[in-house]
Amino acid sequence: MRLREKKGLAFAAVYASVYYVVSTFLGPLSFSVLNFRLSDSLLALVPVVGMPAVVGHTIGVFVTNIFSPLGPLDLANTIPSFVCSWLIFRLRNLSVLLGLSIYTIVLGLTVSLLISYVTNIPFLFAFASVTAGIGIVVIGAGYIIYRAILRAGVKRYAE
């Protein structure tokens, strides 16, 4: 295993760990109809770090959702999280904001469907609330963090 691969693996492990700890610490906010999962702001690292961040995000979502009050069905949200974080990576040279927006809409949809199914909360209310919470964290905080990383002069690992 080359040094770059070892660094990528270590980064993915740290990312997943931080994601889990932050999500768990903010428990009710991370799993409620607000779905204000502050750990999703780490998606700002995906266009900078690349696939290690995508892998870390995916593992972090999976491990966090193991303990979801929505039950084992919430593990299914690992799949759209992976696909959309990969899209953020692929769209990094076109528009990071577009990638973050796609993530917000798709996860808003899938999480809302699950919440509506499990709790009988009306879907439109769940969709509006969940998508707003995800959007504030992912598009709002995530994009600000991404821009700050670039302004700080951090070079993209993913080039």
N, C-alpha and C positions, 0 to 999 in steps of 0.2 A: 504494500500500500504506500503510495507516494505521500509526501508531506502535505500537498494541497488536498488530497482526499482525506487525510487525517484531520486537517483543519476544518474541512467541510463537515465531517462526521461530528467533530467536537462542537462545532457551531450549531448543528441541528439538535444535538442533545441539550445544549444550554438553552436554545430557543424553546424547545418543547417543555423543558423544566420551568422556565420563567412563565410561559403561557399557562401552564397548569397552576402554578402557585398564585399568579395574579387572578385567574378565573375563580379559583377555589376561595381565595381570600375575600373576594367580592361576591361570593356565592349567590345570594338572592338577586342581585342585579344582573349577574351573568346568565341566569336561567329563566328570568321572568319574562313577562310580556314586553317589558322594556328592552330586554336583551342588550343591556349596556355592558358588553363584555370588553372591558378596557384592554385586555390582552390582545384583542384584534388590531390594536394600533401598531403592534409589532409587524403587521403586514408592510409597513413602511420599509422594512429591511429587505423584502423580497426583490425589488428592482435593483438594489445595491449589491446584495450578497448572492442572489440567484437561487439555484436548486437546493443548497443546504437550508436556506430559509423556507423554501416550499416544503421540504421534508420535515423540518422542525415544526412548522405550522400544522401540518397534517397530523403528525404524532401528538402534538400538544392538544389539538381538537379531539382526537380519538381518546386519549387518556382522560381529558377533562370530562368528556361526554359519558365515560363509563359510570361516572357518579352523578349523572344528570337526574334531577327529580322527574323528568319526563320518561324515564325508563330506557330500556335497551334500544328502543326505536331511534333515540337521538344519536346513536352511533352511526346511523345512515347518513347523517349530515357531514360525516367525515369525507364522503365522496365529493359533494359539491364544493366543500372547502378546499380539497386538493385540486380539483379541476380549476376553480376560480383563482386560487393562489398561483397555479401554474400559468394561467392566462395573464395575471399581473406581471409575471416574469417575462412572458413572451411579448407582451405589449409595451414593455419598458422603454423601447426606443421610439414608439409611436406616441403613446400617451399613458403615463402612469395613472393619471386621474380617471381615464376611461377604464382601465383595469380595476381600480378600486371601486368604481361605480358599478361595474358588472358584478363584482363580488357582493356588494351591498344589496343589489336587487335580487340576485339569485338566492343568496342566503336568507334575505328577508322573506322570499317566497317559500323556501323549503322549511325554514324554522317556523314560520307562521302556519303552514299546513299542519305541521306536527303539533304545535301548541293548540290549534283549533280542534284537531282530532282528539287529543288527549284530554283537554280541559273543557271542551264545548264552548269556548269563547268564540264569538262570531269571527269568521275568517277575515273580513275587511278590517275590523278593528285590530285584530292581531297583526295583519300585514302592515297597516299604517304604523302601529306602535313599534313592532320589531324592526321594520325597515328604517324608521327614524333613529332608533337606538344604534343600530349597526352603522347607519350613515354618519351619525355624529362621531363615532369612534373611528371608523375606517376612512371615510372621506375627509372628515374634519381633522381629527387629531393625527391620523395616519399620514395624510398628505402634508400636513405642517411638519411633522417629524421627518418625512422624506426630504422635503425642501431644505430643512435645517441641516440634515446630513450632507447634502450636496454643497450647501453654502460653507460648511465646515471644511470642505476640501477633501472629503473622503472619496477615494476612487472606487469605482465599481469593481467588485470582486468578480462579477459575472461576465465581464467583457470577453 
